[in-house]
């Protein structure tokens, strides 16, 4: 799945694995991940791109957040909902109770507030 420059690109839910290509490392160029089916697994792999490669993945309008804890590891912290994958990094997600949870990932896979 290639990320269009200056736009968002939807990640298909019909495949178990999606190979992502980032054309830019800015928030203007990102991938979206819609809600899945409860229990569904999805593997994302950042396989290439141009410049500084950062595959940025966001849930859609709060309907399918990517759960990655909070910015200060407390229940009162701001929710981390944006997933960043570096070049050749992968993450395994599972859709649970209205959101995507990280159940496995590479050493650089990280979630942030933006």
C-alpha positions as CSV (number, residue, x, y, z in Angstrom):
1,X,0.0,0.0,0.0
2,X,1.6,3.2,-1.1
3,X,1.1,6.5,0.8
4,X,0.2,9.3,-1.5
5,X,2.2,12.5,-0.9
6,X,0.0,15.1,0.8
7,X,-2.8,12.7,1.5
8,X,-4.1,9.8,3.6
9,X,-4.1,6.2,2.3
10,X,-6.5,3.5,3.6
11,X,-5.0,0.2,4.7
12,X,-7.2,-2.7,3.4
13,X,-8.7,-4.9,6.1
14,X,-9.3,-7.8,3.6
15,X,-5.7,-9.0,3.9
16,X,-3.9,-10.3,7.0
17,X,-0.6,-8.5,6.0
18,X,-0.1,-5.0,4.5
19,X,3.2,-3.8,3.1
20,X,3.4,0.0,3.5
21,X,5.5,2.4,1.5
22,X,5.9,5.9,2.9
23,X,6.5,8.8,0.5
24,X,7.1,11.3,3.3
25,X,7.7,11.4,7.0
26,X,5.1,14.2,7.7
27,X,1.7,14.0,9.4
28,X,0.3,15.2,6.0
29,X,1.1,11.8,4.5
30,X,-0.3,9.0,6.5
31,X,-2.2,5.7,6.4
32,X,-5.6,5.1,8.0
33,X,-6.8,1.9,9.6
34,X,-10.6,1.4,9.9
35,X,-12.4,-0.6,12.5
36,X,-11.9,-4.4,12.2
37,X,-13.9,-7.3,13.4
38,X,-13.5,-8.2,17.1
39,X,-10.6,-10.6,17.4
40,X,-9.2,-9.8,13.9
41,X,-5.4,-9.7,13.5
42,X,-3.6,-7.3,11.1
43,X,0.2,-7.2,10.4
44,X,1.7,-4.0,9.1
45,X,5.2,-3.8,7.6
46,X,6.9,-0.6,6.5
47,X,8.9,-1.8,3.5
48,X,10.1,1.3,1.8
49,X,9.6,4.8,0.6
50,X,11.5,8.0,-0.1
51,X,13.5,10.3,2.1
52,X,13.2,9.7,5.8
53,X,11.0,6.6,6.0
54,X,8.3,6.8,8.7
55,X,5.0,4.9,8.1
56,X,2.4,6.9,10.1
57,X,-0.8,5.0,10.8
58,X,-3.9,6.6,12.4
59,X,-7.3,5.2,13.4
60,X,-10.3,6.8,11.7
61,X,-12.0,9.6,13.6
62,X,-11.9,7.9,17.0
63,X,-13.9,5.0,15.6
64,X,-11.0,2.6,15.6
65,X,-8.2,4.0,17.7
66,X,-4.8,2.3,17.9
67,X,-4.3,1.7,21.6
68,X,-0.8,2.3,22.8
69,X,-1.1,3.5,26.4
70,X,-0.8,7.1,27.4
71,X,1.8,9.7,27.1
72,X,2.7,9.5,30.8
73,X,1.7,5.9,31.4
74,X,-1.2,6.8,33.7
75,X,-4.9,6.6,33.2
76,X,-5.0,10.4,33.2
77,X,-2.5,10.8,30.4
78,X,-3.3,11.8,26.8
79,X,-4.1,8.6,24.7
80,X,-1.5,7.6,22.2
81,X,-3.3,6.8,19.0
82,X,-0.8,7.3,16.2
83,X,1.5,4.4,15.2
84,X,5.0,5.1,13.7
85,X,6.9,2.4,12.0
86,X,10.4,2.9,10.8
87,X,11.9,1.3,7.7
88,X,11.6,-2.5,7.8
89,X,9.7,-2.4,11.1
90,X,6.5,-4.5,11.6
91,X,3.7,-4.6,14.1
92,X,1.0,-7.1,14.9
93,X,-2.4,-5.6,15.8
94,X,-5.5,-7.2,17.1
95,X,-8.9,-5.5,17.0
96,X,-10.4,-5.8,20.5
97,X,-13.4,-4.0,22.0
98,X,-13.6,-1.1,19.5
99,X,-9.9,-0.5,18.9
100,X,-6.6,-1.9,17.6
101,X,-4.2,-3.2,20.3
102,X,-0.6,-3.8,19.7
103,X,0.2,-7.5,20.5
104,X,3.6,-7.7,18.9
105,X,6.1,-5.4,17.2
106,X,9.7,-4.6,16.2
107,X,12.2,-2.8,18.3
108,X,11.4,0.6,16.9
109,X,7.6,0.4,16.6
110,X,6.2,3.1,18.8
111,X,2.9,4.9,19.4
112,X,2.6,8.6,20.1
113,X,-0.1,11.2,20.6
114,X,0.7,12.7,17.2
